[in-house]
Amino acid sequence: MGDGVAALIDLQDEYRAWLDTLPANLEGSRLAEKLLAIAELDLEELHMIDPPRGYGRDWHGRFSTDTTQTTMTKLLNLTHAT
């Protein structure tokens, strides 16, 4: 899960940089709001999660509690919603 979390944090950093460089005419826009929502997510907490052994293989498809996937879905929904 470490690589997935690192990828999410890298993406979040890119979105923060995008937010920081938005032109003045886009401040307060829907895009700015979405970028801010992503920037404010506390992704560092994901590093502290220690899923049980076999997580994702033994329970595949039975439960949808994969925090990394949930967070990624939120990021994608925020950036691709119309």
LUMKEVEX-53252 format. One record per residue: residue number from 1; residue in three letters; x, y, z of N, C-alpha, C, O in turn. Coordinates in steps of 0.02 Angstrom, whole numbers, plus 32768, in hexadecimal, padded with zeros to 4 digits. Example, Ala and Ser with C-alpha at 12.3 -4.5 7.8 and 13.67 -1.06 7.14 Angstrom:
<rs>
R    n  res   n_x   n_y   n_z  ca_x  ca_y  ca_z   c_x   c_y   c_z   o_x   o_y   o_z
R    1  ala  8294  7EE4  8186  8267  7F1F  8186  8294  7F5B  8186  82C8  7F5A  81A7
R    2  ser  8282  7F90  8162  82AC  7FCB  8165  8285  8002  818A  829E  8039  8192
</rs>
This chain:
<rs>
R    n  res   n_x   n_y   n_z  ca_x  ca_y  ca_z   c_x   c_y   c_z   o_x   o_y   o_z
R    1  met  8029  7FC5  8000  8000  8000  8000  802C  803F  8000  8014  8074  7FEC
R    2  gly  8069  803A  8015  8095  8074  8019  809E  8097  7FD7  809E  80D5  7FD4
R    3  asp  80A6  8071  7FA0  80AE  8090  7F5E  806F  80B5  7F49  8073  80EB  7F2C
R    4  gly  8035  8099  7F58  7FF6  80B9  7F47  7FED  80FA  7F6D  7FD6  812C  7F51
R    5  val  7FFE  80F9  7FAD  7FF8  8135  7FD6  8029  816A  7FBD  8017  81A5  7FB8
R    6  ala  8065  8156  7FAD  8097  8185  7F93  807E  81A5  7F52  8088  81E1  7F47
R    7  ala  805F  817D  7F27  8044  8197  7EE8  800D  81CA  7EF6  8009  81FE  7ED4
R    8  leu  7FE1  81BB  7F26  7FAC  81EA  7F37  7FC8  822C  7F52  7FAF  8261  7F41
R    9  ile  7FFB  8227  7F7C  8019  8263  7F99  803B  828C  7F61  8038  82C9  7F62
R   10  asp  805C  8269  7F32  807A  828D  7EFA  8045  82B1  7ED0  804F  82EB  7EBC
R   11  leu  800D  8290  7EC4  7FD6  82B0  7EA0  7FBC  82EC  7EC6  7FAE  8320  7EA9
R   12  gln  7FB4  82E4  7F07  7F9C  831B  7F30  7FCB  8357  7F2B  7FB5  8390  7F27
R   13  asp  800C  834A  7F2C  803D  8380  7F25  8036  83A3  7EE2  803C  83E1  7EDE
R   14  glu  8029  837D  7EAD  801F  839B  7E6B  7FE0  83C7  7E6B  7FE1  83FD  7E4E
R   15  tyr  7FAB  83AF  7E8A  7F6E  83D7  7E8E  7F78  8416  7EB7  7F5C  844A  7EA7
R   16  arg  7F9F  8411  7EED  7FAE  844C  7F16  7FD4  8480  7EEC  7FC5  84BC  7EEF
R   17  ala  8005  8468  7EC6  802C  8495  7E9B  7FFF  84B6  7E67  8006  84F1  7E59
R   18  trp  7FD1  848F  7E4C  7FA1  84AA  7E1B  7F76  84E0  7E3C  7F6C  8515  7E1F
R   19  leu  7F5E  84D2  7E78  7F36  8502  7E9D  7F5E  8542  7EAB  7F44  857A  7EA4
R   20  asp  7F9C  853A  7EBE  7FC6  8573  7ECE  7FD5  85A0  7E92  7FE5  85DA  7E9A
R   21  thr  7FD0  8583  7E56  7FE0  85AA  7E1A  7FA3  85BC  7DF0  7FAA  85D1  7DB7
R   22  leu  7F68  85B3  7E0D  7F2B  85C5  7DE7  7F2B  8610  7DDA  7F3D  8638  7E05
R   23  pro  7F16  8623  7D9D  7F0F  866B  7D8F  7EDA  868A  7DBC  7EAD  8668  7DD5
R   24  ala  7EE0  86CA  7DC6  7EB2  86EE  7DF3  7E69  86E6  7DDE  7E3C  86E4  7E08
R   25  asn  7E5C  86E2  7D9C  7E17  86DC  7D85  7DF8  8698  7D96  7DBB  8690  7D8E
R   26  leu  7E20  8667  7DAC  7E05  8626  7DBF  7E00  861C  7E0A  7DE7  85E9  7E22
R   27  glu  7E19  864D  7E30  7E12  8648  7E79  7DC8  8649  7E8B  7DA2  8673  7E72
R   28  gly  7DB4  861D  7EB7  7D6E  8618  7ECB  7D43  85F1  7E99  7D07  85EA  7EA4
R   29  ser  7D61  85D8  7E64  7D3C  85B2  7E32  7D30  856B  7E4B  7D4B  8556  7E7E
R   30  arg  7D07  8546  7E26  7CF9  8500  7E38  7D3A  84D7  7E36  7D45  84AC  7E60
R   31  leu  7D64  84E6  7E04  7DA5  84C4  7DFF  7DCF  84D0  7E3D  7DEB  84A2  7E5A
R   32  ala  7DD2  850F  7E52  7DF9  8520  7E8E  7DDD  84FC  7ECC  7E03  84E5  7EF6
R   33  glu  7D9B  84F8  7ED1  7D7C  84D5  7F0A  7D8F  848C  7F0A  7D9D  846F  7F3F
R   34  lys  7D8E  846D  7ED0  7DA0  8425  7ECB  7DE9  841A  7EDC  7DFA  83EB  7F00
R   35  leu  7E15  8445  7EC2  7E5C  843F  7ED2  7E69  8449  7F1C  7E92  8426  7F39
R   36  leu  7E45  8477  7F3B  7E4D  8483  7F82  7E35  8446  7FAA  7E54  8434  7FDC
R   37  ala  7DFE  8428  7F95  7DE5  83EC  7FB8  7E19  83B4  7FB6  7E22  8391  7FE8
R   38  ile  7E3A  83AC  7F7E  7E6E  8379  7F78  7EA9  838B  7FA4  7EC5  8360  7FC6
R   39  ala  7EBD  83CA  7FA2  7EF7  83E0  7FC8  7EEC  83D8  8013  7F1C  83CD  8038
R   40  glu  7EAE  83DC  8029  7E9F  83D7  8071  7E97  838F  808A  7E92  8385  80C6
R   41  leu  7E96  835E  805E  7E90  8318  8074  7ECF  8305  809B  7F07  8316  8087
R   42  asp  7EC6  82E2  80D3  7EFE  82CC  80FC  7F14  8287  80E6  7F00  8254  8103
R   43  leu  7F3C  8285  80B2  7F52  8245  8096  7F8A  8225  80C0  7F97  81E9  80B9
R   44  glu  7FAA  824C  80EA  7FE0  8231  8114  7FC6  81FA  8143  7FEB  81CD  8156
R   45  glu  7F86  81FE  8155  7F69  81CB  8181  7F6A  8186  8161  7F6B  8153  8184
R   46  leu  7F6A  8184  811F  7F6A  8143  80FC  7FAA  811C  810A  7FA9  80DE  8109
R   47  his  7FE1  813E  8118  8020  811C  8128  8019  80F4  8169  803D  80C3  8173
R   48  met  7FED  8109  8194  7FE6  80E9  81D6  7FBA  80AA  81D4  7FB9  8084  8204
R   49  ile  7F97  809F  819D  7F6B  8065  8198  7F95  8027  818B  7FC0  8026  815F
R   50  asp  7F88  7FF4  81B2  7FAB  7FB4  81AA  7F76  7F7F  819D  7F5E  7F5E  81CC
R   51  pro  7F64  7F75  815C  7F2F  7F44  814E  7F45  7EFD  8161  7F81  7EEE  8160
R   52  pro  7F16  7ED3  8171  7F27  7E8E  8183  7F46  7E69  8148  7F3A  7E79  810E
R   53  arg  7F6E  7E38  8158  7F8E  7E10  8124  7F59  7DF1  80F7  7F26  7DD8  810D
R   54  gly  7F67  7DF4  80B6  7F38  7DD8  8086  7F04  7E0A  8070  7EDA  7DFC  8045
R   55  tyr  7F06  7E45  808C  7ED6  7E79  807C  7ED8  7E87  8031  7F0D  7E93  8014
R   56  gly  7E9D  7E85  8011  7E99  7E92  7FCA  7E99  7E52  7FA1  7E7F  7E51  7F69
R   57  arg  7EB7  7E1D  7FBC  7EB7  7DDD  7F98  7E81  7DAF  7FB4  7E58  7D94  7F8F
R   58  asp  7E81  7DA7  7FF6  7E53  7D79  8015  7E0B  7D93  8014  7DDC  7D6B  8012
R   59  trp  7E02  7DD5  8015  7DBF  7DF2  8019  7DAB  7E17  7FDA  7D7C  7E3F  7FDC
R   60  his  7DCE  7E0B  7FA5  7DC1  7E30  7F67  7D77  7E2D  7F53  7D5A  7DF7  7F4C
R   61  gly  7D5A  7E67  7F4C  7D15  7E6B  7F36  7CE1  7E63  7F6D  7CA6  7E6E  7F60
R   62  arg  7CF5  7E51  7FA9  7CC5  7E45  7FDF  7CB6  7E84  8007  7C7E  7E8E  801E
R   63  phe  7CEA  7EAE  800F  7CE1  7EEB  8035  7D01  7F24  800E  7D2F  7F1A  7FE6
R   64  ser  7CE8  7F60  8018  7D05  7F9A  7FF6  7D22  7FCB  8029  7D0D  8005  802C
R   65  thr  7D51  7FB3  8050  7D6E  7FDE  8084  7DB6  7FF1  8074  7DDA  8008  80A1
R   66  asp  7DCC  7FE9  8036  7E10  7FFB  8023  7E16  8047  8024  7DFE  8068  7FF7
R   67  thr  7E37  8061  8057  7E3C  80AA  8060  7E60  80CB  8026  7E4C  8101  8010
R   68  thr  7E94  80AC  800D  7EB9  80CA  7FD5  7E8B  80D1  7F99  7E89  8106  7F79
R   69  gln  7E65  809D  7F89  7E38  80A1  7F50  7E02  80D6  7F5C  7DF0  80FB  7F2E
R   70  thr  7DE8  80D8  7F98  7DB5  810A  7FA8  7DD0  8150  7F9F  7DAE  817B  7F83
R   71  thr  7E0B  815D  7FB7  7E29  819F  7FB1  7E37  81AF  7F68  7E2B  81E7  7F52
R   72  met  7E51  817F  7F42  7E5E  818A  7EFB  7E1E  819A  7ED7  7E1C  81C6  7EAC
R   73  thr  7DE9  8176  7EE7  7DA8  8183  7EC8  7D91  81CA  7ED7  7D76  81EC  7EAB
R   74  lys  7D9A  81E0  7F15  7D87  8225  7F27  7DAF  8257  7EFE  7D93  8288  7EE5
R   75  leu  7DF0  824B  7EF8  7E1A  8279  7ED1  7E03  827D  7E89  7DFC  82B3  7E6D
R   76  leu  7DF7  8243  7E6B  7DE1  8242  7E26  7D9D  8261  7E1D  7D92  8286  7DED
R   77  asn  7D6F  8254  7E4A  7D2C  8272  7E46  7D2F  82BD  7E4D  7D0A  82E1  7E2B
R   78  leu  7D5A  82D6  7E78  7D5F  831E  7E82  7D7B  8340  7E44  7D65  8377  7E32
R   79  thr  7DAA  8320  7E23  7DCB  8341  7DEA  7DA6  8336  7DA9  7DB0  835C  7D7A
R   80  his  7D7D  8303  7DA4  7D5C  82F4  7D65  7D11  8300  7D65  7CF0  82F5  7D32
R   81  ala  7CF6  8318  7D9C  7CAE  8326  7D9F  7CA0  8364  7D75  7CC8  8393  7D72
R   82  thr  7C66  8363  7D56  7C54  839E  7D2D  7C26  83CB  7D52  7C12  83FF  7D38
</rs>
